[in-house]
Amino acid sequence: MPLTPSAPLQVQRAAQALLTRPGTCTPALRQAVEAHAAALSGSRERAAQDLPAELIAYVEKVALHAYQVTDQDVQSLKQAGYSEDAIFEITLCASLGAGLARLERGLLALAGG
């Protein structure tokens, strides 16, 4: 699971913990959400991953327009069978992917790339 190698070590450790430690969602799902959000947000290092159909719109909204997430978005995921803990993990992973992609692009710009 490639993360932005130029990210500070603390960021890399936090990302690794979120994506690999035991949680409500499987590590594979959390990693796919993170990679999908990173690709949407312009990462050059990660390709979008396949997600369950019911997560695609939510992950895209969190990654690109987080301020537009509504209670109805969360309710839709609950109706699809996701617990509040799972939705929280999915939200964190999508936010992480988007944030790391933006960090990657910013560091690249600072380096003149």
N, CA and C atoms as an extended XYZ file, in Angstrom:
339
Properties=species:S:1:pos:R:3:atomname:S:1:resname:S:1:resid:I:1 pbc="F F F"
N         0.846       -1.166        0.000 N   MET     1
C         0.000        0.000        0.000 CA  MET     1
C         0.891        1.228        0.000 C   MET     1
N         1.102        1.837       -1.149 N   PRO     2
C         2.001        2.985       -1.222 CA  PRO     2
C         1.331        4.250       -0.691 C   PRO     2
N         1.949        4.839        0.302 N   LEU     3
C         1.521        6.140        0.784 CA  LEU     3
C         2.540        7.149        0.310 C   LEU     3
N         2.198        8.396        0.413 N   THR     4
C         3.104        9.444       -0.006 CA  THR     4
C         4.410        9.326        0.777 C   THR     4
N         5.502        8.885        0.123 N   PRO     5
C         6.743        8.635        0.856 CA  PRO     5
C         7.352        9.895        1.449 C   PRO     5
N         7.025       11.057        0.900 N   SER     6
C         7.599       12.293        1.413 CA  SER     6
C         6.770       12.883        2.556 C   SER     6
N         5.691       12.216        2.934 N   ALA     7
C         4.888       12.680        4.063 CA  ALA     7
C         5.684       12.504        5.350 C   ALA     7
N         5.449       13.375        6.315 N   PRO     8
C         6.135       13.218        7.605 CA  PRO     8
C         5.887       11.825        8.193 C   PRO     8
N         6.857       11.342        8.927 N   LEU     9
C         6.788        9.996        9.499 CA  LEU     9
C         5.544        9.805       10.361 C   LEU     9
N         5.161       10.821       11.126 N   GLN    10
C         3.974       10.705       11.970 CA  GLN    10
C         2.713       10.508       11.130 C   GLN    10
N         2.644       11.177        9.999 N   VAL    11
C         1.501       11.038        9.097 CA  VAL    11
C         1.487        9.633        8.515 C   VAL    11
N         2.639        9.140        8.099 N   GLN    12
C         2.727        7.787        7.554 CA  GLN    12
C         2.305        6.750        8.593 C   GLN    12
N         2.727        6.928        9.840 N   ARG    13
C         2.367        5.975       10.900 CA  ARG    13
C         0.863        6.010       11.180 C   ARG    13
N         0.298        7.204       11.246 N   ALA    14
C        -1.141        7.322       11.490 CA  ALA    14
C        -1.933        6.687       10.349 C   ALA    14
N        -1.498        6.925        9.117 N   ALA    15
C        -2.173        6.343        7.957 CA  ALA    15
C        -2.084        4.821        7.987 C   ALA    15
N        -0.903        4.298        8.286 N   GLN    16
C        -0.726        2.843        8.369 CA  GLN    16
C        -1.652        2.241        9.420 C   GLN    16
N        -1.745        2.893       10.560 N   ALA    17
C        -2.608        2.382       11.626 CA  ALA    17
C        -4.067        2.369       11.182 C   ALA    17
N        -4.522        3.451       10.590 N   LEU    18
C        -5.910        3.528       10.136 CA  LEU    18
C        -6.209        2.472        9.076 C   LEU    18
N        -5.281        2.229        8.205 N   LEU    19
C        -5.534        1.357        7.059 CA  LEU    19
C        -5.261       -0.122        7.313 C   LEU    19
N        -4.521       -0.446        8.371 N   THR    20
C        -4.136       -1.844        8.545 CA  THR    20
C        -4.560       -2.478        9.863 C   THR    20
N        -4.787       -1.709       10.886 N   ARG    21
C        -5.148       -2.277       12.190 CA  ARG    21
C        -6.579       -2.801       12.172 C   ARG    21
N        -6.919       -3.673       13.086 N   PRO    22
C        -8.299       -4.182       13.148 CA  PRO    22
C        -9.301       -3.046       13.335 C   PRO    22
N       -10.420       -3.191       12.680 N   GLY    23
C       -11.477       -2.196       12.776 CA  GLY    23
C       -12.797       -2.827       12.399 C   GLY    23
N       -13.794       -2.007       12.239 N   THR    24
C       -15.113       -2.494       11.840 CA  THR    24
C       -15.080       -2.973       10.387 C   THR    24
N       -14.486       -2.162        9.512 N   CYS    25
C       -14.342       -2.534        8.096 CA  CYS    25
C       -13.048       -3.332        7.933 C   CYS    25
N       -12.994       -4.127        6.904 N   THR    26
C       -11.768       -4.872        6.632 CA  THR    26
C       -10.664       -3.909        6.196 C   THR    26
N        -9.411       -4.262        6.468 N   PRO    27
C        -8.325       -3.432        5.957 CA  PRO    27
C        -8.387       -3.260        4.435 C   PRO    27
N        -8.808       -4.299        3.725 N   ALA    28
C        -8.893       -4.195        2.256 CA  ALA    28
C        -9.889       -3.116        1.840 C   ALA    28
N       -11.034       -3.049        2.505 N   LEU    29
C       -12.017       -2.017        2.165 CA  LEU    29
C       -11.482       -0.638        2.525 C   LEU    29
N       -10.889       -0.503        3.704 N   ARG    30
C       -10.351        0.801        4.103 CA  ARG    30
C        -9.263        1.261        3.139 C   ARG    30
N        -8.409        0.346        2.704 N   GLN    31
C        -7.343        0.696        1.759 CA  GLN    31
C        -7.919        1.067        0.391 C   GLN    31
N        -8.954        0.375       -0.034 N   ALA    32
C        -9.591        0.694       -1.317 CA  ALA    32
C       -10.246        2.065       -1.269 C   ALA    32
N       -10.903        2.384       -0.163 N   VAL    33
C       -11.525        3.708       -0.010 CA  VAL    33
C       -10.454        4.792       -0.056 C   VAL    33
N        -9.367        4.592        0.679 N   GLU    34
C        -8.279        5.582        0.704 CA  GLU    34
C        -7.692        5.779       -0.687 C   GLU    34
N        -7.410        4.694       -1.390 N   ALA    35
C        -6.811        4.785       -2.722 CA  ALA    35
C        -7.771        5.430       -3.719 C   ALA    35
N        -9.053        5.099       -3.633 N   HIS    36
C       -10.046        5.677       -4.532 CA  HIS    36
C       -10.121        7.191       -4.329 C   HIS    36
N       -10.189        7.610       -3.073 N   ALA    37
C       -10.252        9.044       -2.775 CA  ALA    37
C        -8.971        9.751       -3.197 C   ALA    37
N        -7.822        9.112       -3.008 N   ALA    38
C        -6.548        9.705       -3.421 CA  ALA    38
C        -6.502        9.899       -4.933 C   ALA    38
N        -6.936        8.900       -5.667 N   ALA    39
C        -6.935        9.013       -7.132 CA  ALA    39
C        -7.877       10.126       -7.585 C   ALA    39
N        -9.044       10.225       -6.962 N   LEU    40
C        -9.978       11.297       -7.306 CA  LEU    40
C        -9.390       12.676       -7.035 C   LEU    40
N        -8.543       12.740       -6.021 N   SER    41
C        -7.983       14.022       -5.593 CA  SER    41
C        -6.652       14.338       -6.262 C   SER    41
N        -6.269       13.560       -7.252 N   GLY    42
C        -5.101       13.891       -8.061 CA  GLY    42
C        -3.816       13.177       -7.734 C   GLY    42
N        -3.868       12.095       -6.965 N   SER    43
C        -2.648       11.362       -6.660 CA  SER    43
C        -2.051       10.785       -7.935 C   SER    43
N        -0.748       10.932       -8.062 N   ARG    44
C        -0.044       10.317       -9.184 CA  ARG    44
C         0.468        8.933       -8.815 C   ARG    44
N         0.390        8.599       -7.527 N   GLU    45
C         0.972        7.354       -7.041 CA  GLU    45
C        -0.037        6.236       -6.860 C   GLU    45
N        -1.330        6.557       -6.810 N   ARG    46
C        -2.330        5.517       -6.546 CA  ARG    46
C        -3.459        5.592       -7.557 C   ARG    46
N        -3.866        4.433       -8.011 N   ALA    47
C        -4.997        4.331       -8.932 CA  ALA    47
C        -6.273        4.101       -8.133 C   ALA    47
N        -7.388        4.547       -8.682 N   ALA    48
C        -8.677        4.329       -8.027 CA  ALA    48
C        -8.924        2.833       -7.902 C   ALA    48
N        -9.457        2.447       -6.773 N   GLN    49
C        -9.774        1.049       -6.497 CA  GLN    49
C       -11.272        0.826       -6.664 C   GLN    49
N       -11.634       -0.406       -6.981 N   ASP    50
C       -13.052       -0.753       -7.052 CA  ASP    50
C       -13.642       -0.713       -5.650 C   ASP    50
N       -14.834       -0.125       -5.569 N   LEU    51
C       -15.551       -0.041       -4.306 CA  LEU    51
C       -16.930       -0.653       -4.477 C   LEU    51
N       -17.547       -1.081       -3.382 N   PRO    52
C       -18.948       -1.493       -3.476 CA  PRO    52
C       -19.773       -0.322       -4.028 C   PRO    52
N       -20.732       -0.624       -4.870 N   ALA    53
C       -21.503        0.409       -5.568 CA  ALA    53
C       -22.110        1.436       -4.619 C   ALA    53
N       -22.564        0.983       -3.454 N   GLU    54
C       -23.239        1.903       -2.541 CA  GLU    54
C       -22.281        2.897       -1.877 C   GLU    54
N       -20.958        2.672       -1.998 N   LEU    55
C       -19.978        3.580       -1.399 CA  LEU    55
C       -19.422        4.613       -2.367 C   LEU    55
N       -19.548        4.393       -3.649 N   ILE    56
C       -18.877        5.245       -4.636 CA  ILE    56
C       -19.264        6.711       -4.493 C   ILE    56
N       -20.542        7.018       -4.507 N   ALA    57
C       -20.975        8.417       -4.437 CA  ALA    57
C       -20.560        9.064       -3.118 C   ALA    57
N       -20.654        8.295       -2.026 N   TYR    58
C       -20.281        8.846       -0.717 CA  TYR    58
C       -18.791        9.159       -0.660 C   TYR    58
N       -17.963        8.231       -1.099 N   VAL    59
C       -16.508        8.442       -1.070 CA  VAL    59
C       -16.135        9.615       -1.971 C   VAL    59
N       -16.746        9.706       -3.132 N   GLU    60
C       -16.475       10.838       -4.020 CA  GLU    60
C       -16.879       12.160       -3.379 C   GLU    60
N       -18.021       12.169       -2.692 N   LYS    61
C       -18.472       13.395       -2.040 CA  LYS    61
C       -17.518       13.788       -0.912 C   LYS    61
N       -17.107       12.836       -0.099 N   VAL    62
C       -16.171       13.131        0.993 CA  VAL    62
C       -14.848       13.636        0.423 C   VAL    62
N       -14.352       13.001       -0.620 N   ALA    63
C       -13.051       13.365       -1.184 CA  ALA    63
C       -13.064       14.720       -1.885 C   ALA    63
N       -14.145       15.039       -2.557 N   LEU    64
C       -14.160       16.240       -3.398 CA  LEU    64
C       -15.016       17.383       -2.869 C   LEU    64
N       -16.034       17.071       -2.088 N   HIS    65
C       -16.966       18.104       -1.614 CA  HIS    65
C       -17.453       17.766       -0.215 C   HIS    65
N       -16.544       17.602        0.716 N   ALA    66
C       -16.909       17.131        2.052 CA  ALA    66
C       -17.961       18.005        2.723 C   ALA    66
N       -17.940       19.286        2.436 N   TYR    67
C       -18.904       20.194        3.051 CA  TYR    67
C       -20.341       19.907        2.614 C   TYR    67
N       -20.522       19.097        1.582 N   GLN    68
C       -21.852       18.779        1.083 CA  GLN    68
C       -22.423       17.479        1.668 C   GLN    68
N       -21.663       16.778        2.488 N   VAL    69
C       -22.158       15.541        3.088 CA  VAL    69
C       -23.313       15.886        4.027 C   VAL    69
N       -24.397       15.130        3.895 N   THR    70
C       -25.595       15.392        4.692 CA  THR    70
C       -25.962       14.167        5.534 C   THR    70
N       -26.897       14.380        6.441 N   ASP    71
C       -27.426       13.262        7.226 CA  ASP    71
C       -28.038       12.205        6.311 C   ASP    71
N       -28.623       12.636        5.201 N   GLN    72
C       -29.231       11.686        4.261 CA  GLN    72
C       -28.178       10.762        3.645 C   GLN    72
N       -26.992       11.285        3.391 N   ASP    73
C       -25.906       10.444        2.872 CA  ASP    73
C       -25.572        9.334        3.871 C   ASP    73
N       -25.489        9.699        5.129 N   VAL    74
C       -25.192        8.725        6.179 CA  VAL    74
C       -26.354        7.738        6.314 C   VAL    74
N       -27.577        8.226        6.279 N   GLN    75
C       -28.746        7.346        6.376 CA  GLN    75
C       -28.772        6.344        5.231 C   GLN    75
N       -28.392        6.775        4.044 N   SER    76
C       -28.367        5.864        2.892 CA  SER    76
C       -27.397        4.718        3.122 C   SER    76
N       -26.246        5.027        3.709 N   LEU    77
C       -25.276        3.969        4.003 CA  LEU    77
C       -25.772        3.057        5.114 C   LEU    77
N       -26.459        3.632        6.104 N   LYS    78
C       -27.046        2.797        7.162 CA  LYS    78
C       -28.076        1.844        6.565 C   LYS    78
N       -28.894        2.345        5.659 N   GLN    79
C       -29.907        1.506        5.015 CA  GLN    79
C       -29.266        0.423        4.153 C   GLN    79
N       -28.061        0.688        3.669 N   ALA    80
C       -27.331       -0.307        2.873 CA  ALA    80
C       -26.643       -1.333        3.763 C   ALA    80
N       -26.746       -1.152        5.099 N   GLY    81
C       -26.205       -2.143        6.016 CA  GLY    81
C       -24.927       -1.753        6.738 C   GLY    81
N       -24.466       -0.539        6.569 N   TYR    82
C       -23.240       -0.096        7.236 CA  TYR    82
C       -23.573        0.474        8.616 C   TYR    82
N       -22.787        0.118        9.602 N   SER    83
C       -22.970        0.647       10.954 CA  SER    83
C       -22.368        2.056       11.027 C   SER    83
N       -22.681        2.745       12.099 N   GLU    84
C       -22.100        4.074       12.295 CA  GLU    84
C       -20.578        3.994       12.402 C   GLU    84
N       -20.073        2.958       13.057 N   ASP    85
C       -18.625        2.792       13.155 CA  ASP    85
C       -17.996        2.565       11.782 C   ASP    85
N       -18.646        1.764       10.952 N   ALA    86
C       -18.134        1.519        9.599 CA  ALA    86
C       -18.151        2.805        8.780 C   ALA    86
N       -19.225        3.567        8.886 N   ILE    87
C       -19.331        4.833        8.145 CA  ILE    87
C       -18.252        5.802        8.605 C   ILE    87
N       -17.984        5.815        9.899 N   PHE    88
C       -16.922        6.671       10.429 CA  PHE    88
C       -15.577        6.269        9.840 C   PHE    88
N       -15.266        4.972        9.826 N   GLU    89
C       -14.004        4.498        9.253 CA  GLU    89
C       -13.912        4.838        7.768 C   GLU    89
N       -14.990        4.644        7.032 N   ILE    90
C       -15.014        4.950        5.605 CA  ILE    90
C       -14.760        6.441        5.385 C   ILE    90
N       -15.383        7.266        6.215 N   THR    91
C       -15.195        8.712        6.110 CA  THR    91
C       -13.749        9.095        6.398 C   THR    91
N       -13.171        8.523        7.444 N   LEU    92
C       -11.770        8.804        7.769 CA  LEU    92
C       -10.847        8.390        6.625 C   LEU    92
N       -11.076        7.225        6.049 N   CYS    93
C       -10.204        6.725        4.979 CA  CYS    93
C       -10.332        7.569        3.713 C   CYS    93
N       -11.537        7.992        3.395 N   ALA    94
C       -11.729        8.864        2.228 CA  ALA    94
C       -11.054       10.216        2.465 C   ALA    94
N       -11.190       10.747        3.667 N   SER    95
C       -10.540       12.015        4.007 CA  SER    95
C        -9.021       11.883        3.960 C   SER    95
N        -8.520       10.777        4.476 N   LEU    96
C        -7.080       10.530        4.448 CA  LEU    96
C        -6.563       10.485        3.015 C   LEU    96
N        -7.238        9.725        2.161 N   GLY    97
C        -6.803        9.621        0.768 CA  GLY    97
C        -6.778       10.968        0.072 C   GLY    97
N        -7.839       11.748        0.262 N   ALA    98
C        -7.901       13.073       -0.359 CA  ALA    98
C        -6.803       13.979        0.191 C   ALA    98
N        -6.618       13.936        1.502 N   GLY    99
C        -5.597       14.784        2.118 CA  GLY    99
C        -4.186       14.417        1.697 C   GLY    99
N        -3.898       13.121        1.656 N   LEU   100
C        -2.560       12.695        1.232 CA  LEU   100
C        -2.291       13.049       -0.224 C   LEU   100
N        -3.303       12.949       -1.069 N   ALA   101
C        -3.122       13.315       -2.477 CA  ALA   101
C        -2.804       14.804       -2.607 C   ALA   101
N        -3.487       15.610       -1.820 N   ARG   102
C        -3.222       17.055       -1.863 CA  ARG   102
C        -1.846       17.377       -1.293 C   ARG   102
N        -1.454       16.661       -0.247 N   LEU   103
C        -0.104       16.829        0.297 CA  LEU   103
C         0.926       16.458       -0.758 C   LEU   103
N         0.727       15.337       -1.421 N   GLU   104
C         1.631       14.874       -2.472 CA  GLU   104
C         1.777       15.938       -3.567 C   GLU   104
N         0.651       16.486       -4.013 N   ARG   105
C         0.688       17.512       -5.070 CA  ARG   105
C         1.363       18.781       -4.580 C   ARG   105
N         1.121       19.159       -3.328 N   GLY   106
C         1.761       20.349       -2.773 CA  GLY   106
C         3.263       20.191       -2.662 C   GLY   106
N         3.705       19.035       -2.155 N   LEU   107
C         5.137       18.791       -2.040 CA  LEU   107
C         5.794       18.732       -3.413 C   LEU   107
N         5.098       18.181       -4.373 N   LEU   108
C         5.625       18.135       -5.732 CA  LEU   108
C         5.778       19.551       -6.302 C   LEU   108
N         4.790       20.407       -6.042 N   ALA   109
C         4.856       21.788       -6.513 CA  ALA   109
C         6.017       22.535       -5.856 C   ALA   109
N         6.218       22.306       -4.563 N   LEU   110
C         7.333       22.956       -3.866 CA  LEU   110
C         8.694       22.507       -4.412 C   LEU   110
N         8.728       21.250       -4.870 N   ALA   111
C         9.974       20.716       -5.424 CA  ALA   111
C        10.179       21.132       -6.876 C   ALA   111
N         9.201       21.843       -7.427 N   GLY   112
C         9.318       22.315       -8.804 CA  GLY   112
C         8.815       21.342       -9.835 C   GLY   112
N         8.034       20.356       -9.418 N   GLY   113
C         7.550       19.329      -10.336 CA  GLY   113
C         6.196       19.573      -10.887 C   GLY   113
